């Protein structure tokens, strides 16, 4: 039995789920043990798939130590250890989406299973594809979708789980103005109310939407603009052309071809009209 421990956040869950979806019947060999996040993301797939077992409500504390602290991290690690005692044997292969091996091996020690970890070498997409290839076949991701024609609708999600990656209110206003002069209908996703000041400047304002509602709005849009967040991976999965802004020197989570095809920029470029405006002209049509 091959068991994929899908215990990370929304973006990681989607990337792995999309890769498994591409593998077709090969995934029949893979048991997915995850979280409620894994289940929610699975519902967004073209071929929805629920995890075979849900162990945690969210990312376990041993992968989110700063947020939950060492006590909860130990409790969650023991939960995984107890699970392994009754669900894992010597003939099994366990795939962890994140190192380090010392912690991972302790949580499943004594079962004799083969342990595989996905390293952080090139990009999150390439690393996962290379590690899983011997198990499910060689499935590569295509480059990001390129914009064609003039955009009529655009979705902006300015938020990110990491505050330093999010767009500012001023940057959002500038992007909204650029779309307005082109007569593009704008949907603004505001996950926590930070961008309420811009609500009156867009056509559709989605305040704290359910994930499924936000996904439907994205899928129906001609373009997507935002920072490094779950939505960039969802736009890539739905083949919605996207323009994504990263912190400088931090683009490990970029989809294939994002920068090579002109769809990736850095947050500092939002303050540089000479760089930003020509890219928007091309992207929006």
N, C-alpha and C positions, 0 to 999 in steps of 0.2 A: 504494500500500500504506500502510495506517495501522498504525503500530507503537506499542504501549503498552509502555513500559519500566517494568515492575512490579518495582522494585528495593528497596522499603521493607520494613517489618516486617509481622508477622502481621495486625495490625488493618487497616493500610492495604491490604494485599493482599486481605483479605476484603471490605472496603467496595467496592473497585473490581471485584472478581470478582462480587459480588452485583449491582452495577449492570449489568455486562455480561450477566449471566444474565437480568436483566429485559428487556434489549434484544432478546432472541430472535435472529432470523435476521440482524439488523443487525450482530451481532458477527462474522459471517463475513468482514467487511471488515477486521477487526482482528487483527493478529498480536501475540501476547503474548510478550515477551522478558523473562524474569525470573530468579529464583533458586530454590534448593531450597525456600525458604519459600513462594514462589508455588505450587510444585508441591504441597506439603503442604496448604496452604489449599484449593487446588482440589479435593482429594480429599474435603473436608468439605461441598462444595456439594450441593444437592439434585440438580443435574445436573453431576456432576464434570467438570472440564476441566483438563487439563494445559497448562502453558505450551508454546508452540511451540518455544521454545529456552530453555535454562538457561545463564546466563553465570557465575553466582557461587553459592557454597554458602550464603552468608548475605548480609545487607545489605552492599553494597560499602563499602569504607573511606572513600570520598569522601562518603558520607552518614553515617558513624559515625567521624568523625575522632578524637574523644576516646578512643574504645575502641581503635582500630587504629593511630593515628598517621599522620603525613604521608607517610612512605615507602610504606606499604601503600596509602594513598589514591592516590598517584601511580601505583602499579602497577595498581590496579583501574581508574583512569581511562584508562590506556593500553590495558587489555584492552577497554574499551568503545570506545575510539577505533579500535582494530584491527578490531573487529567491524563498526563502521560503514563502514569502508573497503570491505568486501566484501559488505555486506548492505543498504546504504542508497543510494538514488539521488535525483536532483532531483525526481522525481514523488512521493516518499514524504513522509508526515507522521509526525513523531516526537512522542510525548506523554511528557513527563517529569512524574512525580507530585510533584516538588519543585523549586523554584527553588534557586540563582540562575541566571539565563540565561547569565552569563559562563562559568561552569564547564561548564554543559550544552552550550553552543554550541562550546566548544573541543573537547569530547570527540567531537563529530560534525562538526567543521568541514571544509569542502571538499567536502561531498557535495551541497550545494544543497537540502537537504530543508527543508520547513516544520517549525518547532519550536513546540510548544504546551506551556506549563507551567501546572500547576494552582496558583493562588494560595491564600493563606491569608487569607480574608476573613471568612466567617461561621462555618460549621461544616464539618468534613471531609466530611460527606455532601453538603451543599448545594454546596460548591465543586466537588466532583467531578462532580456531576450537571450543573451549569451549563456546565462546560468541555467535557464530553463530549457534551452535547446536540446540537450541530450535526453530530456524526459518527455517533451511534447513535440519535438521537431523544430526545425529551423524556420521560425516565423518572424519576419522583419516588418517594422512599421514603415508606412509610406511617409513622404515629406508632408508638411502642413499644406492645407488647401490654400491655393492662391486666389486673391480677389479677381473677379471678372465683372466687367460692366460697372455701371453706377450703382452704388448702394442705395437702397430705399429704406432699409431699417437697420438699426444698430443697437446692440446691447452693451452697456457699460457696467462692469462690476469693479468698483474701485478698491474694494476691501481685500485684505489678506489676513490669514491667521497670525502672521508675524507683522506687527505694526510697522516696522521699518520698511516693509515691502509695499505697503499700501500707497495709493495715490492720495494727494492732498485735495482739499476742496477746490483750491485755485486751479490745480491741474485738471480736475473734472470740468470745471467751468470752461476752461479753454478748449477742451475736447468737444464739449457740448456746443460751443459757439462754432467750431469748425464744421460740425455736422449740420447745424442749423442753416448756415449760409448755403449749404448744398441741398437743402430741403429734405433732409434725412430724418425719419421718425426715430426718436430715441427712447429706449427703455433703460431706466436706471435701477439697478439692484442695490438696495441698501440693507445690509445684513443686520445692522445694529443701530441705525438712526443717525450715524455720523454725518451723513450727507443730506440731511433734511433741508438744509438751506438751498439746495439745488432742485428740490422737488418741483417747484413751480416753473422750472426752465426746461423740463423734459415732457415728452408725450405720455409716458407711462412710468410711474414711480412705484416700485415694488418694495415695500418696507417689511423686512423680516419675513420674506416669503418662504413657504414650504419648499424643500429641495426640489420636489417634482414640478412645482409651478415654475420655479426659476429655470429649471432644465427645459421645460416646454418653451418658455420665452426665448431662451438661447437658441434652441433648435430651429425656431421660426425666424431668426434674424439673419440678415445678409452679412453682417459683420459683427465682430466682437473686439472690444478693447478693454484691457485691464492689466493688473500686475501679476506677479508670480503667485498663483493661487489655484485652488481646485478648478475654477472655471476655465483656466487656460487649457487644462487637460480635457475638460468636458467639451470645449469648443473644438479641440483637435479631434476628439473621438467622433463628434457629430459632423466633422468636415466643414465647420463654419470658419471662413477666413478670419484670422485673428492678428491683432497688433498688440504685443505684450511687452511690458516694461519691467526690467530686472534691476536689482541693485548691482552696481558695478562689481565685476569679479565674482558674481554669484548667480550662475545660470545652469547649474547641474540639472535642474528639473525642466529644461527646455525640451519641447517636442522635436522630433527629427526635422532638420532643414529650416528651423525657425529663423535663425540668423542668416543662414546661407541664402534664403529666399527673400530676405528683406523684411521679415515680419517680427523681428526681435530688435528692441532698443533698450536703452538703459534709462533709469529714472532721471538722471541728470539731463538727458536729451529733452525732457519736457520743458526745460528752461532755455533751450537753445533753438530758436525759430529756424535758424539756417539748416539745422538737422531735421527738426520735427516737421516743418511745413511741407517740404517736398515729399516726405514719406506719407503724410496724410493725404496729399494730392493723389499719390499713386494708390494708396490703400482704399480710399473712399470712392475714387473714380470721378 
